[in-house]
């Protein structure tokens, strides 16, 4: 462990962890001691992260202290306290978290994130009581932390990491969304069945020249999903060494155009953005969805944006992933021959039936979790089958996923309706049944025709209620049992 990679705050945290272990008379510094030291350290971002996820620092500290009080004690001189293997793993993992957040040195918040990594041996009881996952922490960072706070550190002349002040980055990056941060937070669905296109895109990004892929294909075939899969691969370390630690930034052209008060302000913002990407020396990969919008005729100074991109694209100074439909690419980008030469097209075709079923099966768990239900294999297969049969004008897998989502939404609505109405209907049928029995007990009831009509209506009503109960009754009983 190279201590030079850790900031002064992190070194202080490690020292305090040693004091905490001595305070509880424990022979080794454990992960719980380290977490208490992180929470007690003032001036770090850990407190704001905990507030963001709805956890009080005092609560987390009390859970940790309660656990440590129950741990066996042994008098050990402070200078002889050893660092446990689990703490070594945390400090090593913190280096990876630092790289993911593009920070120059390990800070207390990186140690905090690392401690909640699933492979770290944090006490299971403590983990359950705190009820905080690594994904929750990253999601809080993604929501609360601006892009300006997660930019690269500028290396010094000898290649050593710069000072923390080197985190400064142009304000134009606020017009971008950090996709790698979202991937680390677990916001993206799994990418399935697009390994060939992803591999082709990575190969283009590694070129010396013409290293900007353009994903072309129909709406809904999964172009953006491939870029999300690339961002996830970067986070998981499943990319070539030259692409390790890059940030995938999605450019929001609408936000960049919005608020431009005078002619040329959009171009100025775009030029500054390109300059910052060039200065990152390949550490930022831009992604522009609907990339044809940068071309002339699209409004918002599109032609000038395209002209600003051509020189750095030609020299290979920036990596840009574009996505658009075949029609839009042909209509706009192909007309500009100079810009067309800067891109290498990656065609994304609609997946065949079997691949579409595999894709939907791979991501259906996210929809099941959202709607709090379970999709059968038959439902997954039917979503693809009926999409092809009745919605042929749209593309798989997007249309099949829309069907899955819509079916889950409809199911949830009907379940809520049945849960509230079925007991009332059952009570009404019971009351009506008692009335009919009372009438039957009388001799020679008047208006026999009306009475027979009432019995027929009752029979029909009962059959409908039985069908409703067969479909929803067991769900309501299960829900009622769970509530009790």
C-alpha positions in Angstrom: 0.0 0.0 0.0 1.6 3.2 -1.2 0.7 5.9 1.4 1.4 8.6 -1.2 -1.9 7.7 -2.9 -3.9 8.7 0.2 -4.8 12.3 1.1 -3.9 13.8 4.5 -7.5 13.4 5.6 -7.4 9.6 4.8 -4.2 9.2 6.7 -5.8 11.0 9.7 -8.8 8.6 9.4 -6.4 5.6 9.6 -4.7 7.1 12.7 -8.1 7.7 14.3 -9.1 4.1 13.5 -6.1 2.9 15.5 -7.2 5.1 18.5 -10.8 3.7 18.2 -9.4 0.1 18.3 -7.3 1.0 21.4 -10.4 2.6 23.0 -12.3 -0.6 22.7 -9.2 -2.7 23.7 -9.2 -4.7 20.5 -6.0 -6.3 19.2 -6.5 -5.4 15.5 -7.9 -2.5 13.6 -11.1 -3.9 11.9 -13.4 -2.4 9.3 -15.9 -1.2 12.0 -13.1 0.8 13.7 -12.3 2.4 10.3 -15.9 3.3 9.6 -16.2 5.0 13.0 -13.1 7.0 12.2 -14.5 8.0 8.8 -17.8 9.1 10.3 -16.1 11.1 13.1 -13.8 12.9 10.6 -15.1 16.4 9.9 -15.0 18.1 6.6 -15.4 15.0 4.4 -18.4 14.3 2.1 -19.5 11.2 4.1 -22.0 13.1 6.2 -23.7 14.6 3.1 -23.8 11.1 1.5 -25.4 9.7 4.6 -28.0 12.5 4.7 -28.7 12.0 1.0 -29.5 8.3 1.6 -31.6 9.1 4.7 -29.1 7.7 7.3 -28.1 9.7 10.3 -24.3 9.7 11.0 -25.1 9.3 14.7 -27.3 6.2 14.0 -24.6 4.5 11.9 -21.9 5.3 14.6 -24.2 3.9 17.3 -24.7 0.6 15.4 -21.0 0.3 15.0 -20.3 1.0 18.6 -22.9 -1.4 19.8 -21.3 -4.2 17.8 -17.8 -3.3 19.0 -18.9 -3.3 22.6 -20.0 -6.9 22.2 -16.7 -8.0 20.7 -14.2 -9.7 22.9 -11.5 -7.5 24.4 -7.8 -8.0 25.0 -5.4 -5.5 26.4 -2.9 -4.6 23.7 -0.3 -1.7 23.6 -1.4 0.9 21.1 1.9 0.7 19.2 1.4 -3.0 18.7 -2.0 -2.8 17.2 -2.1 -4.6 13.8 -4.2 -3.8 10.8 -6.5 -6.7 9.9 -6.5 -8.2 6.4 -10.1 -6.9 6.0 -8.9 -3.3 6.5 -6.1 -3.9 4.0 -8.8 -5.0 1.5 -10.8 -1.8 2.2 -7.8 0.5 1.7 -6.9 -1.3 -1.6 -10.6 -1.2 -2.8 -10.6 2.6 -2.0 -7.9 3.0 -4.7 -10.4 1.6 -7.2 -13.2 3.8 -6.0 -10.9 6.8 -6.3 -10.2 5.9 -9.9 -14.0 5.5 -10.6 -14.7 8.9 -9.3 -11.8 10.4 -11.2 -10.2 11.9 -8.0 -6.4 12.3 -7.7 -6.1 10.9 -4.1 -8.0 8.6 -1.8 -10.3 10.6 0.4 -12.4 9.4 3.4 -15.5 9.0 1.2 -13.6 6.5 -1.0 -12.8 4.5 2.1 -16.5 4.7 3.1 -17.7 3.4 -0.3 -15.1 0.6 -0.2 -16.2 -0.6 3.3 -19.7 -1.3 1.9 -18.4 -3.3 -1.1 -20.1 -6.8 -1.1 -16.7 -8.6 -1.0 -15.5 -6.7 2.1 -15.8 -8.6 5.4 -18.0 -6.1 7.2 -19.9 -7.8 10.0 -23.2 -9.1 8.6 -25.3 -7.9 11.5 -23.8 -4.4 11.2 -24.4 -4.5 7.4 -28.1 -5.5 7.9 -28.8 -2.9 10.6 -27.2 0.0 8.6 -29.0 -1.3 5.5 -26.8 0.6 3.0 -25.4 -0.8 -0.2 -22.5 0.4 -2.4 -25.1 1.2 -5.1 -27.1 3.4 -2.8 -23.9 5.4 -2.0 -23.0 5.8 -5.7 -26.6 6.8 -6.5 -26.4 9.5 -3.8 -23.2 10.8 -5.3 -24.6 10.8 -8.8 -27.6 12.9 -7.6 -25.8 15.3 -5.3 -22.3 15.7 -6.9 -21.9 17.9 -9.9 -19.7 17.0 -12.8 -17.3 19.7 -11.8 -16.5 17.8 -8.6 -15.6 14.5 -10.4 -13.3 15.7 -13.1 -9.7 14.5 -13.6 -6.7 15.7 -11.7 -4.1 17.4 -13.9 -0.8 15.4 -13.7 2.4 17.2 -12.9 5.4 17.4 -15.2 6.9 14.3 -13.7 3.7 12.3 -14.1 2.8 12.3 -10.4 -0.7 13.1 -9.4 -1.5 16.8 -9.0 -2.8 18.5 -6.0 -6.5 18.4 -5.1 -6.9 21.9 -6.5 -6.4 20.3 -10.0 -10.0 19.0 -9.8 -11.2 22.2 -11.6 -12.9 21.7 -14.9 -14.7 23.8 -17.3 -18.3 24.7 -16.5 -19.3 23.4 -19.9 -19.2 19.9 -18.6 -22.3 20.6 -16.6 -24.0 20.1 -19.9 -23.0 16.5 -19.8 -24.2 13.5 -17.8 -21.6 11.1 -16.3 -22.7 7.7 -17.6 -19.9 5.9 -15.7 -21.2 7.4 -12.5 -24.7 6.2 -13.3 -23.3 2.7 -14.1 -21.5 2.6 -10.8 -24.8 3.4 -9.1 -26.5 0.5 -10.8 -29.0 2.6 -12.8 -28.5 0.7 -16.1 -30.1 -2.6 -17.1 -27.9 -5.4 -18.2 -26.7 -5.3 -21.8 -27.5 -8.7 -23.4 -27.0 -9.9 -27.0 -25.0 -6.9 -28.2 -21.5 -8.2 -27.5 -20.4 -8.1 -31.2 -21.4 -4.4 -31.6 -19.8 -3.5 -28.3 -16.6 -5.2 -29.3 -16.6 -3.4 -32.6 -17.2 -0.1 -30.9 -14.3 -0.6 -28.5 -12.0 -1.5 -31.4 -12.9 1.7 -33.1 -12.2 3.7 -30.0 -8.7 2.2 -29.7 -7.7 3.4 -33.2 -5.1 6.1 -33.7 -7.2 7.9 -36.3 -10.9 7.8 -37.1 -11.6 6.6 -33.6 -15.2 7.8 -33.3 -17.9 5.2 -33.8 -21.4 6.1 -35.1 -24.1 3.6 -34.0 -26.8 3.5 -36.7 -30.0 1.6 -36.6 -33.8 1.8 -36.2 -35.4 3.4 -33.2 -35.6 1.0 -30.3 -33.0 -1.5 -31.4 -30.7 -0.7 -28.5 -28.1 1.8 -29.6 -28.1 3.7 -26.3 -28.0 0.4 -24.4 -24.7 -0.5 -26.1 -23.2 2.8 -24.8 -24.6 2.0 -21.4 -23.1 -1.4 -21.6 -19.7 0.2 -22.5 -20.0 2.5 -19.4 -20.7 -0.5 -17.2 -17.8 -2.4 -18.7 -15.5 0.5 -17.8 -16.7 0.4 -14.2 -16.4 -3.4 -14.1 -12.8 -3.2 -15.5 -13.8 -5.3 -18.6 -12.2 -3.0 -21.2 -8.7 -2.9 -22.7 -6.0 -1.2 -20.6 -6.1 1.9 -22.8 -9.8 2.5 -21.9 -9.5 1.8 -18.1 -10.7 4.7 -16.0 -12.2 6.7 -18.8 -15.4 8.8 -18.2 -18.3 8.3 -20.6 -20.0 11.7 -20.8 -23.3 12.1 -22.6 -23.7 15.6 -24.1 -27.1 17.3 -23.6 -27.3 19.5 -26.7 -30.7 20.8 -25.6 -29.3 22.1 -22.3 -26.3 23.6 -24.1 -28.6 25.5 -26.5 -31.0 26.5 -23.7 -30.3 29.9 -22.2 -27.9 31.0 -24.9 -28.6 34.8 -24.9 -26.7 35.9 -28.0 -25.6 34.5 -31.3 -22.5 32.4 -31.1 -22.9 31.5 -27.4 -23.8 27.9 -28.2 -20.7 27.6 -30.4 -18.6 29.1 -27.6 -19.9 26.6 -25.1 -19.4 23.7 -27.5 -15.9 24.8 -28.4 -14.9 25.0 -24.7 -16.4 21.5 -24.1 -14.2 20.1 -26.9 -11.2 21.9 -25.5 -11.7 20.3 -22.1 -12.1 16.8 -23.7 -8.9 17.3 -25.7 -7.0 18.4 -22.5 -8.2 15.2 -20.8 -5.8 13.3 -23.1 -8.3 10.5 -23.9 -9.8 10.2 -20.4 -13.2 11.5 -21.5 -15.3 9.8 -24.1 -18.2 11.9 -25.4 -21.6 10.4 -26.3 -24.1 12.3 -28.4 -27.5 10.7 -28.9 -29.2 11.9 -32.1 -25.8 13.0 -33.3 -27.3 14.3 -36.6 -28.5 17.3 -34.6 -24.9 18.8 -34.8 -25.3 19.1 -38.5 -26.6 22.0 -40.5 -30.4 22.5 -40.9 -31.1 21.2 -37.4 -31.3 24.6 -35.7 -29.3 25.8 -32.7 -26.1 26.5 -34.7 -25.7 22.9 -35.7 -23.5 23.5 -38.7 -21.0 25.4 -36.6 -21.0 22.6 -34.0 -20.1 20.1 -36.8 -17.3 22.3 -38.1 -15.9 22.7 -34.6 -15.8 18.9 -34.3 -14.0 18.1 -37.6 -10.4 19.2 -36.7 -10.1 17.3 -33.4 -11.9 14.3 -34.8 -9.6 14.2 -37.8 -6.5 14.3 -35.6 -7.9 11.7 -33.2 -7.8 14.1 -30.3 -11.2 13.3 -29.0 -13.3 10.1 -28.9 -16.9 10.6 -29.8 -19.7 8.0 -29.9 -22.7 9.0 -31.9 -26.1 7.4 -32.2 -28.8 8.0 -34.8 -31.1 6.2 -37.2 -30.0 5.1 -40.7 -32.3 7.6 -42.3 -31.0 10.6 -40.3 -27.4 9.6 -40.8 -28.0 9.4 -44.6 -30.0 12.6 -44.6 -27.6 14.8 -42.6 -24.1 13.3 -41.9 -23.5 11.6 -45.2 -24.2 14.9 -47.0 -21.2 16.4 -45.1 -18.5 14.2 -46.6 -15.8 15.7 -44.4 -17.8 14.9 -41.2 -18.8 11.5 -42.5 -15.2 10.5 -43.0 -14.5 11.2 -39.3 -16.9 8.5 -38.2 -16.8 4.8 -38.5 -20.3 3.4 -38.7 -21.5 0.5 -36.6 -24.8 -0.9 -37.8 -27.1 -2.1 -35.1 -29.7 -4.4 -36.5 -33.0 -5.4 -35.0 -32.4 -8.7 -33.1 -34.0 -11.9 -34.3 -36.7 -13.6 -32.3 -34.5 -15.9 -30.2 -32.1 -13.0 -29.3 -35.0 -10.7 -28.5 -36.4 -13.3 -26.1 -32.9 -13.6 -24.5 -32.6 -9.8 -24.2 -36.1 -9.4 -22.6 -35.5 -12.3 -20.2 -32.2 -10.7 -19.1 -33.8 -7.4 -18.1 -37.3 -8.4 -17.1 -36.2 -8.7 -13.4 -35.9 -4.9 -13.3 -39.5 -4.5 -14.4 -40.6 -7.2 -12.0 -38.9 -5.4 -9.1 -40.5 -2.1 -10.2 -44.1 -3.5 -10.4 -43.6 -5.9 -7.5 -44.7 -9.0 -9.5 -43.3 -12.0 -11.3 -43.2 -12.5 -15.1 -43.5 -16.0 -16.3 -41.4 -17.4 -19.2 -44.6 -17.6 -21.3 -45.2 -13.9 -20.7 -41.7 -13.0 -21.8 -42.0 -15.1 -25.0 -45.4 -13.8 -25.7 -44.2 -10.2 -25.5 -41.8 -10.8 -28.3 -44.2 -13.0 -30.3 -47.1 -10.5 -30.3 -44.8 -7.5 -30.8 -43.7 -9.1 -34.1 -47.2 -10.0 -35.1 -49.2 -6.9 -34.2 -46.6 -4.1 -33.9 -44.3 -4.9 -36.8 -43.8 -1.2 -37.5 -41.7 -0.9 -34.3 -38.4 -2.5 -33.5 -37.4 -5.2 -31.0 -36.4 -5.3 -28.2 -37.9 -1.9 -27.3 -41.4 -2.7 -28.3 -41.4 -6.0 -26.4 -40.1 -4.2 -23.2 -42.9 -1.7 -23.6 -45.4 -4.5 -23.6 -43.8 -6.0 -20.5 -43.9 -2.6 -18.8 -47.5 -1.9 -19.9 -48.7 -5.4 -18.8 -47.1 -4.9 -15.4 -48.7 -1.5 -15.0 -52.1 -2.8 -16.0 -51.7 -5.8 -13.6 -50.9 -3.5 -10.7 -53.9 -1.2 -11.4 -56.3 -4.1 -11.6 -54.8 -5.7 -8.5 -55.4 -2.5 -6.5 -59.0 -2.3 -7.8 -59.7 -6.0 -7.0 -58.1 -5.6 -3.5 -60.5 -2.7 -2.7 -63.7 -4.0 -4.5 -63.7 -7.8 -4.1 -64.6 -7.8 -0.4 -67.4 -5.3 -1.0 -68.8 -7.3 -3.8 -68.6 -10.5 -1.8 -70.5 -8.9 1.0 -73.2 -7.6 -1.4 -73.6 -11.1 -2.9 -74.0 -12.6 0.5 -76.7 -10.0 1.4 -78.5 -10.7 -1.9 -78.4 -14.4 -1.3 -80.0 -14.0 2.1 -82.8 -11.9 0.6 -83.5 -14.5 -2.1 -83.7 -17.3 0.5 -86.1 -15.2 2.6 -88.3 -14.8 -0.5 -88.2 -18.5 -1.3 -89.4 -19.4 2.2 -92.6 -17.5 1.6 -95.6 -19.2 0.1 -96.7 -18.2 -3.5 -94.5 -15.2 -3.8 -96.0 -12.3 -5.7 -94.5 -11.2 -9.0 -92.9 -14.5 -9.9 -91.5 -13.3 -13.1 -89.6 -10.5 -11.3 -88.4 -13.0 -8.8 -87.1 -15.4 -11.4 -85.3 -12.5 -13.2 -83.7 -11.6 -9.9 -82.4 -15.1 -9.5 -81.0 -15.2 -13.0 -79.2 -11.9 -12.4 -77.9 -13.2 -9.1 -76.6 -16.4 -10.8 -74.8 -14.3 -13.5 -73.4 -11.9 -10.8 -72.2 -14.9 -8.8 -70.4 -16.5 -11.8 -68.6 -13.2 -12.6 -67.6 -12.8 -8.9 -66.3 -16.3 -8.8 -64.1 -15.7 -11.9 -62.9 -12.4 -10.3 -62.1 -14.3 -7.1 -60.3 -17.1 -8.9 -58.0 -14.5 -10.5 -57.4 -12.2 -7.6 -58.7 -13.8 -4.4 -55.5 -15.6 -3.5 -53.4 -12.5 -4.1 -55.6 -10.5 -1.7 -55.5 -13.2 0.9 -51.8 -13.3 0.7 -51.5 -9.6 1.0 -53.9 -9.5 3.9 -51.9 -12.2 5.6 -48.7 -10.3 5.1 -50.3 -7.2 6.6 -51.5 -9.1 9.7 
